[in-house]
Amino acid sequence: MNNKIKRYIPQILTILFVVLIFGFFTINAQVNMDNRGIDFGFGFLKQEASFDMQFTLLDYDGQDSYMWAYVVALLNTLLVSFLGIIFCTILGVIIGVARLSGNFLIRNSAAWYVEFFRNIPLLLQIFFWYYAALRALPLPEKAEPWFGVTYMTIKGYYIPSMIWENLNVFMSCLLASIISIIFIKIYAKKIQEKEGKQLPVLYISLGLITILPLLSFLFGGVTLDFEIPVLKQLAKTSFIFEGGIRLPPELIALVLALSLYTSTFVAECVRAGIQGISKGQKEAAASVGLNPNQILKLVIMPQALRIIIPPTTNQYLNLTKNSSLAAAIAYPDLVLVFAGTALMQTGKAIEIVGITMLTYLTISLSIAALMNWYNKRIEIKEK
Amino acid sequence: MKISLSQIKSNNYITNIYLGTFLFSLSIFDVFLYSFLNINITSFLPGNLSLFFPLIIGFIGLSFIRMEYSGIKIIDNLNKHINTSNFNALLTLIIIFALLKALPPALSWMVLDANISGDTKQACTGTGACWTYIKVWFKRFMYGMYPNEMHWRINSAFILVIALGFVGYFFKENLKKYLALYYVVIYPIIAFLIIYYLISGGSFGLVWVETGAWGGLSLTFIVSFFCLIFCFPLGMILALGRRSNLPTVRYTSICYIEFWRGVPLITVLFMSSVMFPMFLPEDFFMDKLVRVIIAITLFEAAYCAEVIRGGLQALPRGQYDAAKSLGMGYWKMHIFVILPQALKLVIPGIANTFLALVKDTPLIFVVGLAEIAGMLALAKTNPKWLGFAMEGYIFAAIIFWIICYAMSKYSYNLEQKYKTER
């Protein structure tokens, strides 16, 4: 009896506490909204947004609804996160491997790189790139071409855009080659398990993925043109580039800062992963008769990845959450567009901040769930 | 003339060393001359060859030097550390040349061509950095818009708070058991009172300074200090809650922790500034700074809880069993047996959380509190001081780098210390 009370009292108190807090907030919110004449509801999502966005991936203008503005802004957030994740992985792996190099200079440069970029607040790094470094770039009319066709200017990075004809034919060819590669891999594994023979899967895959899309150019009527940015004079001193794609300086600063900052953490994960594998594994694999390539592919990498991937995913998640700092330099991401502009216009603080937080929460929790599933799958089964 | 085979070999290896060292030094000398004195001694070579000349001869030189054992200390060290293979030699050269190339412009911008004298923009005549800007704005970057003649109040409040923080060290043996009580309950209250009465003022003859005027680096310290001392006890309760065997307590803690860990801090700050006032009674006014501190505390507590949970999980089960077999209840067991050990384990983790917290504080700029990033934005747009964004951000970066680097080294040392003790 005594034990039961001991179990129930804290639980009841917890529930009471939670209910009281939520109840208090709800009642206050209701009173406040009544007084200010605001009503709760998500009807505003269908209204016309009537604000403009500087940079969008999909077609958007002020006549579209708040709902559409939300989707477009979310895509901008995902774009920054995607680019940041790619660059921070490349940089992080290089730096992480370099930190274990036998070369004194390389090892120490990598270590200082990590110490340098890790210990400066991300916001200051973003500001530095945006307000200081990218502002030192030339004006459009003075820009020198990079690689002949791209221009890095104070107004952004201009790159050629691709104009496809019959893109769907090309895409289906690409898809077909990827599917056939997957089947060939499965087949090769079967053959290896049955007969011990190894098929040259890599060469076959490379061949397939180049030849099939190339064939689509020859026979499928696919054409590809590049639209190269061209300098155009607007007024006496005002020039812009026309044609091509403009990557705005906000995007560049954000991706630069995010990938440099996060790459230091990825580098530490990679280093820990490689250091976590005992030398005996390599020696044992070699003594079984595997060649260095096979050792790396079949023995070292699977084990290192088991250590590297979970914390690295965590870093990717951090990068995605940190991409919300975009609001500070006016890159139209979810926070700036939705929790900033849309909130100011509609005044629906609770709904909008709620939707924004829920979006990030959904991304985080789904990736976390995926990670748990992956960890369960790869964990060492011990008795 | 007869020369035996061994003589040729030994001759060769001496020549190799001389030739290799000469070529290697020549390549470095060439880059040095070019980048520091702007003299190109290889200008007679055509086109790109002049650019790659040092790389090529340096590479040849290093491959001449490379040998098992030479007997010369410097050469052996070079071979062992930076010249183990062709690939390494190439990377070594690239890094050395990049450093040589980058150093002179950086040096001349930061020191040689920089200005620090004078009090106006016109004093900056050089092509380098204008440190005058930092000098003039220094007080603003440190104290925000806080009235100049009252800076002593901030300084003395900080000194008092830090001094009180060290009081715990001098506790006598019979007082040691109250150490936790002191740090968790008494110290935060005293620190709050000191900051409130000294920095805010309003009584004891001190003029009231509203929080809108606070700013700069001192605001960073105030925010991170309060968030740390408040998030730690909250995190401890949440960590215990997450490991409780009472389902409602556990799930409440899990929901709390996962919610705050799943959202970016910036949305939390937005929530505190636009959504939170809606949830409070209408006549109840809460200062923006207080709201921000509460928001960051709630946010960091979730991270803190996960760190402490790690410590709780790392303790062997035997500790729990032993405490229970002595007849200790839940609270007694945790306060006297589990937490003292677990908290000792997680000190490095807590230090890392605190480091992340300090790095996050510039974000409060987004909701309009002018800590150092905010003051920089303000100074940058001042019409008298346009165009010095670079200096400002480099200055702030250096300050934050020093603070964060010292903290990370400290937490690393703690980690090493506790690693060996276990």
Interface residues (C-beta under 8 A of the other chain):
Chain A: R7 P10 Q11 T14 I15 V18 F24 F25 N28 A29 V31 N32 M33 N35 S101 G102 N103 F104 L105 I106 S109 E115 F116 R118 N119 I120 P121 L122 L123 L124 Q125 F127 F128 Y131 A132 A133 R135 A136 K321 N322 S324 L325 A327 A328 V335 A339 L343 A349 I350 V353 G354 T356 M357 Y360 L361 S364 L365 A368
Chain B: H81 I82 T84 N88 L91 T92 I95 I96 S244 L246 P247 T248 V249 T252 E258 F259 R261 G262 V263 P264 L265 I266 T267 V268 F270 M271 V274 M275 P277 M278 F279 L280 P281 E282 V358 K359 D360 T361 P362 L363 F365 V366 A373 L376 A377 K380 A389 M390 Y393 I394 A396 A397 F400 W401 C404 Y405 S408
